[in-house]
Amino acid sequence: MNDNSPPDRDGVVAALRELVEAIDRRVPHVERLGEAHIAREAAALRKEAAKRIEELLTMERDSRTRENERSDAVMNDDGGPLPAPAPAAEKK
């Protein structure tokens, strides 16, 4: 495996979901110094992770849609000439 290869999308989405779940499970300790700052940072991180999950899933759906459209176009093209258009009906 090449260390420079990009991580797979499913793995990234799973890791981001795990991060979101961990943030959701976190219990704030208001008695601790700096807790308000930590809570704000956690909320911002959660928001960014959720946004990235949606971006990755949207990219995957768009990619599948384009792939299906290309596949359909190939499957419908037999390589032969296009059929001649039907003659227009004559007016009386």
C-alpha positions as semicolon CSV with decimal commas, in nm:
position;residue;x (nm);y (nm);z (nm)
1;M;0,000;0,000;0,000
2;N;0,128;0,346;-0,090
3;D;0,141;0,582;0,210
4;N;0,078;0,877;-0,023
5;S;-0,251;0,736;-0,151
6;P;-0,564;0,920;-0,041
7;P;-0,773;0,752;0,230
8;D;-1,085;0,576;0,110
9;R;-1,404;0,778;0,137
10;D;-1,589;0,518;0,345
11;G;-1,306;0,510;0,599
12;V;-1,302;0,888;0,630
13;V;-1,680;0,903;0,671
14;A;-1,667;0,632;0,939
15;A;-1,391;0,816;1,128
16;L;-1,581;1,145;1,109
17;R;-1,899;0,980;1,234
18;E;-1,704;0,830;1,522
19;L;-1,568;1,176;1,606
20;V;-1,918;1,327;1,601
21;E;-2,048;1,048;1,827
22;A;-1,759;1,100;2,071
23;I;-1,828;1,474;2,086
24;D;-2,197;1,403;2,146
25;R;-2,110;1,168;2,433
26;R;-1,879;1,420;2,600
27;V;-2,007;1,559;2,927
28;P;-1,898;1,916;2,996
29;H;-1,726;1,975;3,330
30;V;-1,831;2,330;3,407
31;E;-1,620;2,340;3,721
32;R;-1,299;2,312;3,516
33;L;-1,110;2,615;3,400
34;G;-1,149;2,672;3,026
35;E;-1,444;2,435;2,990
36;A;-1,655;2,693;2,806
37;H;-1,379;2,733;2,548
38;I;-1,341;2,356;2,513
39;A;-1,719;2,316;2,465
40;R;-1,723;2,587;2,196
41;E;-1,430;2,427;2,016
42;A;-1,596;2,084;2,034
43;A;-1,918;2,225;1,890
44;A;-1,729;2,390;1,604
45;L;-1,537;2,068;1,534
46;R;-1,862;1,869;1,534
47;K;-2,018;2,114;1,289
48;E;-1,719;2,090;1,053
49;A;-1,714;1,710;1,074
50;A;-2,087;1,688;0,996
51;K;-2,040;1,926;0,703
52;R;-1,753;1,718;0,565
53;I;-1,955;1,396;0,601
54;E;-2,234;1,551;0,392
55;E;-1,984;1,673;0,130
56;L;-1,829;1,326;0,098
57;L;-2,166;1,153;0,074
58;T;-2,288;1,405;-0,185
59;M;-1,971;1,350;-0,391
60;E;-2,032;0,975;-0,377
61;R;-2,396;1,011;-0,487
62;D;-2,300;1,249;-0,770
63;S;-2,024;1,013;-0,883
64;R;-2,264;0,717;-0,888
65;T;-2,522;0,920;-1,083
66;R;-2,265;1,023;-1,347
67;E;-2,139;0,666;-1,372
68;N;-2,494;0,534;-1,422
69;E;-2,567;0,798;-1,686
70;R;-2,250;0,709;-1,878
71;S;-2,328;0,340;-1,847
72;D;-2,682;0,392;-1,976
73;A;-2,552;0,594;-2,270
74;V;-2,306;0,322;-2,364
75;M;-2,566;0,048;-2,326
76;N;-2,808;0,236;-2,556
77;D;-2,555;0,303;-2,832
78;D;-2,509;0,008;-3,066
79;G;-2,254;0,198;-3,273
80;G;-2,472;0,193;-3,582
81;P;-2,613;0,488;-3,772
82;L;-2,895;0,683;-3,616
83;P;-3,238;0,599;-3,752
84;A;-3,382;0,840;-4,006
85;P;-3,648;1,072;-3,868
86;A;-4,006;0,983;-3,952
87;P;-4,151;1,183;-4,244
88;A;-4,378;1,469;-4,148
89;A;-4,749;1,411;-4,207
90;E;-4,882;1,592;-4,514
91;K;-5,150;1,854;-4,470
92;K;-5,471;1,829;-4,676
